[in-house]
């Protein structure tokens, strides 16, 4: 069976497996990403499947559920929370990917939520998943997670004297975990014996087996288990390579720019510097062979400028070392160039290397307690900036980087995250202005790691901002939030600059009064490209439930749309908002769309969404 795992938490919070500070955008951005992944993977039947096949591949949504904010940001650590957090934050994106998009399989998580291990959480898997969402696919554990019920969570006895304890299998299977992924001990091998002994109902086993077989039938595996040879014509085709480049181009985010970007195509020389300049960073769980087709940033820039511009390359330092012996060559390269592009960030290991325990700063079971650049990377940026050559910093990273000095001193800052194989070409197109950047941050970048979690849609309460500051000359200015710092993120959720400017001219809703039983309300906004070049803008709609029976966020993203706007032109953008998404998990332990006023804010980021209107629910 072909299963493509889709992690709905690897984009999320905490200093653990994959840090992001915006867990509270869960139900909007993460849900839409999950929906897009599932529908894209499962959306059409292709050659090679049986005649009765409804899908060509089964997506596997993970990790179910509430895995994204473990204590201390440590992978597999417990997650604290109650039913309201579960219903308001963690379940909505899974519902979007599972119930709305129709994901065929799910992976349960390693951690415990509110004291119950995910692989043994009957409430999540039986009550919600099957009972409320009518889910008919199967749930698999993560690797070794069934054994963890005993060996780590200690809700049962561990296996002793070489005899496999059947208890974790009984707990997990009865809780709705249909399949065990291989680990050091295979507890599900005891199932047949436990049925014979009367410790497990055969009907429970039959139900789990039927769910797995159902997915195999939907994939047509019993008719034709083989893929078609024509896949070789599809993989890495010209059209798909071009599409990969376009995806990279639209994912790159311009964070800061004093006018240094875009770089002139007629520039005489450019320095390409840094430990990320001549490597590919895909993230972990990547097969080693894919690196052969990757276009590095250096290769992309060299290809773009050809022989017309001198490219001066220097690595400068290693990602993982404090050794600054390479600074001399890097500084030399910068001094003889008209502009310097310095590429720094985090790194991961591929599937083979990661499990050998080789160093990495991003990936599963790679937890960090700081978001600063590792080793000599910051000093390298500072050395290049000190040359006086205009300096563009490019972050190639799997998580936010908290380096206020770079924000304050670099001429431009670009966030490329981990690009695909066309990342180098895409980055070059952005740097030289062939493509106008249009990416937006799906997470907030904290100013200080101590301010985490850092997010825009905090619940209403004591969040007055009275920051303090430590000046470069040592002067101390004391505040309250924080005494010598600020909780305000360096770059807020939704932030992303362009080589043009956009003006939000007016906003309105199609109904001033909306029934709680209505399907949707539509927000209409006029946006003008007030600059001199064509561009794309992600129009974002945030909503504040002004008065509610339980505490709600100051505002939350409820809709967004990316639109292309010609220079000088104005477009009308309409964004529908489902009324059901206005519901709160009330004290009655039910979702309720409560009557009252809802404030609407529209803009290009959580920070700039100030154009306001409102409607009333009755």
Buried (B, 14 or more C-beta within 10 A) or exposed (E): EEBBBBBBBBBBBBBBBBBBBBBBBBBBBBBBBBBBBBBEBBEEBBEBBBEEBBBBBBBBBBBBBBBBBBEEBBBBBBBEBEEBBBBBBBBBBBBBBBBBBBBBBBBBBBBBBBEBBBBBBBBBBBEBBBEEBEBEBBBBBBBBBBBBBBBBBEBBEBBEEEEBBBBBBBBBBBBBBBBBBEBEBBBBEBBEEBBEEEBBEEEBBEBBBEBBEBBBBBBBBEEBBEBBEEEEEEEEEEEEBEEBBBBBBBBBBBBBBEEBBBBEEEBEBBBBBBBBBBBBBBBBBBEEEEBEEBBBBBBBBBEBBEEEBBBBBBBBBBBBBEEBEBBEBBBBBBBBBBBBBBBBBBBBBBEEBBEEEEEBBBBBBBBBEEBBBBBBBBBBBBBBBEBEBBBBBBBBBBBBBBBBEBBEBBBBBBBBBBBBBBBBBBBBBBBBBBBBBBBBBBBBBBBBBEBBBBBBBBEEEEEEEEBBEEEEEEEEEEBEBBEEBBBBBBBBBBBBBBBBBBEBEEBBBEBEEBEBEBEBBEBBBBBBBBBEBBBBBBBBBBBBBEEBEBEBBBBBBBBBBEBEBEEEEBBEBEBBBEBEBBBBBBEEEEEBBBEBEBBBBBBBBBBBBEBEBBBEBE
